[in-house]
Amino acid sequence: MELDAKIYVAGHKGMVGSAVVRALKEKGYTRIVWRDSKELDLTQQSEVVDFFEKEQPDYVFLAAAKVGGIEANNSLRAEFLYENLMIQNNVIHQSYKYKVKKLLFFASSCIFPKYAPQPLKEDYLLTGALEPTNEPYAIAKIAGIKLCENYNRQYGCNFISVMPSNLYGPNDNYDLKHSHVLPALLRKFHEAKQGNLARVEVWGSGRPKREFLHVDDLAQASLHLMETYAGNVFVNIGTGEDLSIKALAELIQNIVGYKGEMIWNTDKPDGTPRKLLDVSLIHSLGWSHEMDLEEGIERVYREKFIDV
């Protein structure tokens, strides 16, 4: 990407979009454009058309999405499907219409079949049934990947998709009903420590295994791929390492310094048993993660709960 190129970051206030903006600024890009949801509703086609007609960006990072954890995905199923489909359809189509040089679409690891072999290779997509609790969100993200692939095939676009593992970092969502597991655990243990509570309830059995990537690593990988990769195959972005939810909870408990007891609520769903990405493709493209999980969680905890 040329340093004077106009770059649109859709979803610039979210965890992923804000990390992309930080990474772009660090590398010297100055013509970054964005709109918040009050200025531009990406689910409304007419508003997206007006935006692209006015701004005509050279490059697009499509990080805007409706996101959440198991509870949000399972209870807001129609909203997750509809809003994500509309956002993707509008931004990807107008990127084609207004001749965007390159677009990067952020997918999600929930797109893989629930019982796919581990680690998850890119070509396992659509080889089995999805996890029921987040199926609507997964279907929307799969549609976004296929939109990019087929706009490339039919129109000669240069649209790529990336598949991050579970993310954490600045601007994460800490709402206990709608957040993902890592920020939820950070908040629970911190509040338990502050309130001198005897126990903390953790959802599920603790057995499922997850892989976690700091969002700043994702942003660096995304810029790397915008410079080096073109193709219809989406690219996994992760660490290639995972741990159980129980081990994650114990790590966070130790970082926070909470001395009480953990109670596992097994009436709550576990979700997919394991989600570990095969990262051989992105390693072959010259990128690998830099931030260790413990270091990353310590940094996030300081930024969110201590250095305030």
C-alpha positions in Angstrom: 0.0 0.0 0.0 1.3 3.4 -0.9 1.9 5.7 2.1 -0.3 8.4 0.5 -3.2 5.9 -0.2 -6.6 6.6 1.2 -7.5 3.7 3.5 -10.9 3.0 4.9 -11.1 1.1 8.2 -14.7 -0.1 8.8 -15.3 -0.7 12.5 -12.5 1.6 13.7 -13.8 1.8 17.2 -13.9 -1.9 17.8 -11.0 -4.0 19.1 -9.8 -5.2 15.6 -10.5 -1.9 13.7 -8.7 0.2 16.4 -5.7 -2.1 16.3 -5.5 -1.7 12.5 -5.7 2.1 12.8 -2.8 2.0 15.4 -0.7 -0.2 13.1 -1.3 1.9 10.1 -0.4 5.1 12.0 2.8 3.5 13.3 3.8 2.7 9.7 3.3 6.3 8.6 -0.1 6.1 6.8 -1.9 9.4 7.2 -5.0 9.2 4.9 -7.1 6.9 7.1 -10.8 7.5 6.9 -13.6 6.1 9.1 -17.1 6.8 10.3 -18.8 5.8 13.5 -22.1 4.1 13.5 -24.0 7.3 14.1 -22.5 8.9 11.0 -22.7 5.7 8.8 -25.0 2.7 9.3 -23.2 0.0 7.3 -26.4 -2.1 7.2 -28.0 0.6 5.1 -27.1 0.3 1.4 -27.8 3.9 0.5 -25.6 5.2 3.2 -22.7 3.0 2.2 -23.1 4.0 -1.5 -23.0 7.7 -0.5 -19.9 7.1 1.6 -18.0 5.3 -1.1 -19.0 7.9 -3.7 -17.7 10.7 -1.5 -14.5 9.1 -0.1 -13.5 6.6 -2.9 -10.9 4.8 -0.7 -8.0 2.9 -2.3 -7.9 0.2 0.3 -10.4 -1.2 2.8 -10.1 -3.2 6.0 -13.5 -4.6 6.8 -13.5 -5.1 10.6 -17.0 -3.9 11.3 -19.2 -6.6 12.7 -21.8 -7.5 15.3 -19.8 -9.7 17.8 -20.2 -11.4 21.1 -19.7 -14.5 23.2 -21.7 -17.7 23.5 -24.6 -16.0 25.3 -24.9 -13.2 22.8 -24.6 -15.4 19.8 -27.2 -17.9 21.1 -29.8 -15.3 22.2 -29.4 -12.7 19.4 -29.3 -15.2 16.5 -31.4 -13.2 14.0 -29.5 -10.0 14.7 -26.1 -11.6 14.4 -27.1 -13.2 11.0 -28.9 -10.2 9.5 -26.6 -7.3 10.6 -23.4 -9.1 9.6 -24.7 -10.1 6.2 -25.9 -6.6 5.5 -22.6 -5.0 6.6 -20.5 -7.4 4.5 -22.7 -7.2 1.4 -22.8 -3.5 1.4 -19.1 -2.8 2.0 -17.8 -5.6 -0.3 -20.1 -4.7 -3.2 -19.3 -1.0 -3.1 -15.6 -1.8 -2.9 -16.1 -3.5 -6.2 -18.2 -0.8 -7.7 -15.8 2.0 -6.7 -12.7 0.0 -7.8 -11.0 -0.4 -4.4 -7.5 -1.7 -5.1 -7.6 -4.3 -2.3 -9.9 -5.3 0.6 -9.2 -7.4 3.6 -12.2 -9.1 5.3 -12.0 -10.3 8.9 -13.8 -13.7 9.4 -13.9 -15.8 12.6 -12.7 -19.2 13.8 -16.4 -20.2 14.4 -16.7 -20.8 10.7 -15.1 -24.2 11.0 -17.1 -27.4 11.6 -17.7 -28.2 15.3 -15.8 -31.5 15.1 -13.2 -30.7 12.4 -9.8 -32.3 12.8 -7.2 -30.3 14.8 -5.4 -28.1 14.1 -7.8 -26.4 11.7 -6.6 -26.1 8.1 -8.1 -23.5 5.8 -9.5 -26.3 3.5 -11.7 -27.7 6.4 -14.2 -25.0 5.7 -17.7 -26.4 4.8 -16.7 -30.0 5.5 -19.2 -30.5 8.4 -21.9 -29.1 10.7 -21.2 -25.9 12.6 -21.4 -25.4 16.4 -25.2 -24.7 17.0 -24.7 -21.8 19.5 -23.0 -19.5 17.0 -24.2 -20.9 13.7 -25.9 -17.6 12.5 -22.7 -15.6 13.0 -20.6 -18.4 11.4 -22.9 -18.5 8.4 -22.6 -14.7 8.0 -18.8 -14.9 8.1 -18.7 -17.8 5.6 -20.8 -15.7 3.3 -18.3 -12.9 3.6 -15.4 -15.2 2.7 -17.3 -16.5 -0.3 -18.3 -13.0 -1.4 -14.6 -12.0 -1.5 -13.7 -15.2 -3.3 -16.3 -14.9 -6.0 -15.9 -11.1 -6.6 -12.3 -12.1 -7.3 -13.4 -14.8 -9.7 -16.1 -12.9 -11.5 -14.8 -9.4 -11.5 -11.1 -9.7 -11.0 -11.1 -8.0 -7.6 -8.3 -8.3 -5.1 -10.3 -9.1 -2.0 -8.7 -11.3 0.7 -10.1 -12.9 3.9 -8.3 -13.7 7.1 -9.4 -16.0 9.9 -8.2 -14.9 13.3 -8.2 -17.1 16.4 -9.8 -15.9 19.6 -8.7 -12.3 20.1 -8.1 -10.1 23.1 -6.6 -6.7 23.7 -7.4 -3.0 23.9 -11.0 -2.0 23.3 -12.3 -5.5 24.1 -15.9 -6.0 25.3 -16.1 -6.6 29.1 -19.9 -7.0 29.4 -20.5 -10.2 31.2 -23.5 -11.2 29.1 -22.0 -10.4 25.7 -18.3 -10.7 26.0 -15.9 -13.5 25.1 -14.3 -15.8 27.7 -11.0 -14.0 28.3 -12.3 -10.5 29.0 -15.2 -12.0 31.0 -12.8 -13.9 33.2 -10.6 -10.8 33.7 -13.5 -8.8 34.9 -14.9 -11.5 37.1 -11.7 -12.2 38.9 -10.9 -8.4 39.2 -14.3 -7.6 40.7 -14.1 -10.7 43.0 -10.7 -9.5 44.2 -11.9 -5.9 44.7 -15.0 -7.1 46.6 -13.2 -9.8 48.6 -15.6 -12.4 47.3 -15.1 -16.0 48.4 -15.8 -17.6 45.0 -16.1 -16.9 41.3 -18.5 -18.7 38.9 -17.0 -19.8 35.6 -19.2 -21.1 32.8 -19.0 -24.6 31.4 -16.7 -27.5 32.3 -13.4 -25.9 31.7 -12.4 -28.7 29.3 -12.7 -27.0 25.9 -9.4 -25.7 24.5 -8.9 -22.3 22.8 -6.2 -20.4 21.1 -5.7 -16.7 21.9 -4.0 -14.0 19.8 -3.4 -10.4 20.9 -5.2 -8.0 18.6 -2.0 -6.0 17.9 -0.4 -9.2 16.5 -3.5 -9.6 14.3 -3.2 -6.0 13.0 0.5 -6.5 12.1 -0.4 -9.8 10.3 -3.1 -8.0 8.4 -0.9 -5.3 7.1 1.7 -7.9 6.2 -0.9 -9.8 4.1 -2.1 -6.6 2.4 1.5 -6.1 1.2 2.3 -9.7 0.3 -0.8 -11.9 -0.3 -3.4 -12.2 -3.1 -5.6 -15.3 -3.4 -9.0 -16.9 -2.9 -7.9 -19.0 0.0 -8.6 -17.3 3.4 -5.6 -17.2 5.7 -5.6 -18.4 9.3 -4.0 -16.0 11.8 -3.1 -17.4 15.2 -0.3 -18.6 17.5 -0.7 -22.3 16.7 -0.9 -22.9 20.5 -3.9 -23.5 22.7 -4.9 -24.2 26.3 -8.0 -25.3 28.2 -10.5 -22.8 29.6 -9.6 -24.2 33.0 -5.9 -23.4 32.4 -6.8 -20.0 31.1 -8.9 -19.3 34.2 -6.1 -20.3 36.5 -3.6 -18.1 34.5 -6.0 -15.1 34.8 -6.6 -15.8 38.5 -2.9 -15.7 39.1 -2.3 -12.5 37.1 -5.1 -10.7 38.9 -4.0 -12.1 42.3 -7.4 -13.5 43.3 -7.1 -16.0 46.2 -10.7 -17.3 46.3 -12.3 -20.4 44.9 -13.5 -21.1 41.3 -16.9 -22.8 40.8 -17.7 -24.3 37.4 -21.3 -23.9 36.3 -21.7 -27.0 34.0 -25.3 -26.0 33.2 -23.8 -23.4 30.9 -22.7 -24.5 27.3 -19.1 -25.3 26.5 -19.3 -24.6 22.8 -16.9 -26.2 20.3 -14.5 -28.7 22.1 -11.4 -27.3 20.5 -10.4 -24.6 18.1 -6.7 -24.6 17.2 -5.6 -23.1 13.9 -3.1 -24.5 11.5 -0.9 -21.5 10.9 1.5 -23.1 8.4 0.2 -20.9 5.5 0.8 -17.5 7.2 4.2 -18.8 8.5 5.1 -19.6 4.9 4.1 -16.0 4.0 6.7 -14.6 6.4 4.7 -13.8 9.5 4.4 -15.2 13.0 3.0 -13.9 16.3 5.2 -12.0 18.7 3.3 -11.6 22.0 3.2 -14.4 24.6 -0.2 -15.1 26.1 0.8 -14.4 29.7 2.6 -11.2 28.7 -0.4 -10.1 26.6 -3.0 -10.8 29.4 -0.8 -8.9 32.0 -0.6 -6.0 29.6 -4.4 -6.0 29.0 -5.1 -6.2 32.7 -2.9 -3.3 33.5 -4.4 -1.2 30.7 -8.0 -1.9 31.6 -8.1 -2.3 35.3 -4.9 -0.9 36.9 -3.6 2.0 34.9 -6.8 4.0 34.9 
